[in-house]
């Protein structure tokens, strides 16, 4: 799964969880950030329906809910 940053801020944290879960999984980025216009690939995510949360450099969160992840899927994220 590829996550593309379409916002005007860098992304510092990226969390995924199956839609059926009530809690977020671990931060997928670790010490990496996704720069403005950049992207990050999350590996070893089985096909399923997920919720995605990102946190920008300003501390603002953005969410995508109910995304169907499959091989080659790209999620475009915008943090305002």
C-alpha positions in Angstrom: 0.0 0.0 0.0 1.4 3.4 -1.0 0.5 6.6 0.9 0.9 9.9 -1.0 1.1 13.2 0.8 -1.0 15.7 -1.1 -0.9 18.4 1.7 1.2 21.4 2.4 2.7 19.8 5.5 5.1 16.9 6.1 3.5 13.8 7.6 5.3 12.5 10.8 3.1 9.6 11.8 1.0 7.1 9.9 -1.3 4.6 11.7 -3.4 1.8 10.2 -6.0 -0.5 11.7 -8.5 -2.9 10.3 -11.9 -1.1 10.2 -13.2 -3.7 12.7 -10.6 -2.7 15.3 -11.2 -0.2 18.1 -7.5 0.9 18.3 -4.8 2.1 16.0 -1.9 -0.1 15.0 1.8 1.0 15.5 3.2 4.0 13.7 4.3 2.8 10.3 6.8 5.6 9.6 9.2 5.1 12.5 11.9 7.7 12.0 10.8 8.4 8.5 8.6 11.4 7.4 6.6 11.8 4.2 7.6 15.2 2.7 5.2 17.4 0.9 4.4 15.7 -2.4 6.2 12.5 -1.3 5.0 9.0 -0.7 5.7 6.0 1.6 5.0 2.4 0.9 3.7 0.1 3.7 4.6 -3.5 3.1 3.1 -6.7 4.3 -0.4 -5.4 4.8 -2.9 -8.1 3.9 -5.9 -7.1 1.7 -8.7 -5.9 3.9 -10.7 -2.8 4.8 -8.7 -0.3 6.9 -8.8 3.0 8.6 -5.8 5.3 8.2 -4.7 8.2 10.4 -1.8 10.5 9.7 -0.4 13.3 11.8 1.3 16.3 10.2 4.3 18.3 11.3 1.9 20.8 12.9 0.2 18.0 15.0 -3.0 18.1 12.8 -4.6 14.7 12.2 -6.3 13.5 9.0 -8.3 10.3 8.6 -9.4 8.0 5.9 -12.0 5.5 6.9 -13.1 2.2 5.3 -10.4 2.1 2.6 -10.2 -1.3 0.7 -6.5 -2.1 0.5 -5.3 -4.4 -2.2 -2.0 -5.0 -4.1 -1.0 -1.7 -5.8 -3.5 0.5 -3.8 -2.5 4.1 -3.3 -4.1 6.3 -0.6 -3.8 10.1 -1.2 -3.8 12.0 2.0 -4.4 15.7 2.6 -3.8 17.3 6.0 -5.3 20.8 6.4 
